Amino acid sequence: MIKYLYTTAIIFCCIWQAKAQDIHFSQYDNAPLNMNAAHTGMFDGEYRIMANYRSQWFDVPVAYRTASIAFDASIMPRELKGDRWGIGLTFNHDQAGDSKMSLLNLYLSTAYNKRIAKNFFVGAGIQLGYANRRFQLSELTFNDQYNGDVFDPNIQSFDQSKFADKNNISYLDINGGINFRYERDKRTWMNFGLSLFHLNRPNQSFTGIDALLPRRTNLLFNGSFAIVERFDILPTLWWQKQQDYQELVFGATMKYYLNSAVLSRSAIQFGLLYRWSDALIVRLGYEYKQFQVALSYDINVSGFTAATRGNGGYELSLRYIWGTVPTRIEVRTCPVF
């Protein structure tokens, strides 16, 4: 009985820590559908595909591997005359630790962004998703698998027998958000968004004891300002809270245009952000027409540096947009007589 309670406590602690294990990227602006459902379809084009990969804390036993692929599209862009209605699909996968604790999400999202004035838009969106969380009990070792001299993996652990059929759970997840946008042109714009995750508070328990996933609040500001002909600055601030856990990231990216012509535009990016009391984020990027690639690295500056040996997290993002739609700023009609 004591062994059973002890193992239950271990699994419960894993679940408690997993409350903060939502999909997490330092290049959050390059994972817009993971930030706010209201971002669905909010881009200049008809179709957009994005991919993100993150490897974090590879020097410690709880290394994280996170991947995301998202696709969204505009619906009836010409008929809406400047508004945006989008649908999107997002796939996320995250894995960490000796037990290979993993999280898989598949979200369907939709959003409508309404132009309320010449340069101002307000949007709202919702995500409905399937989530699966699991761990590999066979990857763990227990005291009763030692025969007195050495570890014997052939010994059936009491703990393994109790949790053999309780390592896989699935649940419905619901997220929603709103966004306010000012857009003067493609180089000068601002976003301010509020999003709420896990609105239905799904139960993610492996043990039968309720472990309701806490709601997470997310605030995001980002923008772009044209400074001179070939130079833009893109400031950003992101704050999120989930129960007692909080995160604050702020900084800016500088963009220099190698070619500013509309049909062959190309630019390089350099960004520097700070995650409060945790890491300095350095970012490099390149844009060519509708394609963008960016690489970032988290330099750990917290007390965890001793365990990570100073190594943080690598992150790669890719984005491609295609299709042409009228700009959100000016939609002109040409009548045929």
Secondary structure, 3 states (H helix, E strand, C coil): CHHHHHHHHHHHHHHHHHCCCCCCCCCHHHCHHHHCHHHCCCCCCCEEEEEEEEEECCCCCCCEEEEEEEEEEECCCCCCCCCEEEEEEEEEEEEECCCCEEEEEEEEEEEEEEECCCCEEEEEEEEEEEEEEECCHHHCCCHHHECCCCECCCCCCHHHHHHCCCCEEEEEEEEEEEEEEEEEECCEEEEEEEEEECCCCCECCCCCCCCECCCEEEEEEEEEEEEECCEEEEEEEEEEEECCEEEEEEEEEEEEEEECCHHHCEEEEEEEEEECCCEEEEEEEEEECCEEEEEEEEEECCCCHHHHCCCCEEEEEEEEEECCCCCCCCCCCCCCC
